[in-house]
C-alpha cells in the first residue's frame, strides 16, 4: 500500500514537473517570438520612414536598369554600324598608309597618287 502511494506521489510530481517545464518553455518561446516580431516590425517601419525621407522611390532602380540596358543596346548598334563603315573604308585606309611611306616627289609616287584618286 505504501509503495502504491509512493508510486502515485512520484507519478504526480513527475507530471507536474513536466507540466511546469512545458509551461515555462512555452512562455519563453512566446516571449522570444513576440520580441523578434516587434524588433522586425520596428526595423521595417524605421527603414521605410528613412527611405521616404531620403526621397527613395521603389521602382527607380528598375527604371534605371532598363534605361542603362536600352542605352547599351543603342551603343552596341552604333558600334556595329561603325564596324561596317570601317570595313567599307579599310582598303582605302590601307592604301593611304602605304602612300605615307612611299617615296615623295618621284614619278612612281605621282603614279600612285593618280591611281588613288
ZIVEN-V868338 format. One record per residue. N is the residue number from 0. RES is the residue in one letter. BURIAL is 1 if it has 9 or more other C-alpha atoms within 8 Angstrom, else 0. Layout:
{{N:RES:BURIAL} {N:RES:BURIAL}}
This chain:
{{0:X:0} {1:X:0} {2:X:0} {3:X:0} {4:X:0} {5:X:0} {6:X:0} {7:X:0} {8:X:0} {9:X:0} {10:X:0} {11:X:0} {12:X:0} {13:X:0} {14:X:0} {15:X:0} {16:X:0} {17:X:0} {18:X:0} {19:X:0} {20:X:0} {21:X:0} {22:X:0} {23:X:0} {24:X:0} {25:X:0} {26:X:0} {27:X:0} {28:X:0} {29:X:0} {30:X:0} {31:X:0} {32:X:0} {33:X:0} {34:X:0} {35:X:0} {36:X:0} {37:X:0} {38:X:0} {39:X:0} {40:X:0} {41:X:0} {42:X:0} {43:X:0} {44:X:0} {45:X:0} {46:X:0} {47:X:0} {48:X:0} {49:X:0} {50:X:1} {51:X:1} {52:X:0} {53:X:0} {54:X:0} {55:X:0} {56:X:0} {57:X:0} {58:X:0} {59:X:0} {60:X:0} {61:X:0} {62:X:0} {63:X:0} {64:X:0} {65:X:0} {66:X:0} {67:X:0} {68:X:0} {69:X:0} {70:X:0} {71:X:0} {72:X:0} {73:X:0} {74:X:0} {75:X:0} {76:X:0} {77:X:0} {78:X:0} {79:X:0} {80:X:0} {81:X:0} {82:X:0} {83:X:0} {84:X:0} {85:X:0} {86:X:0} {87:X:0} {88:X:0} {89:X:0} {90:X:0} {91:X:0} {92:X:0} {93:X:0} {94:X:1} {95:X:0} {96:X:0} {97:X:0} {98:X:1} {99:X:0} {100:X:0} {101:X:0} {102:X:0} {103:X:0} {104:X:0} {105:X:0} {106:X:0} {107:X:0} {108:X:1} {109:X:1} {110:X:0} {111:X:1} {112:X:1} {113:X:0} {114:X:0} {115:X:0} {116:X:0}}
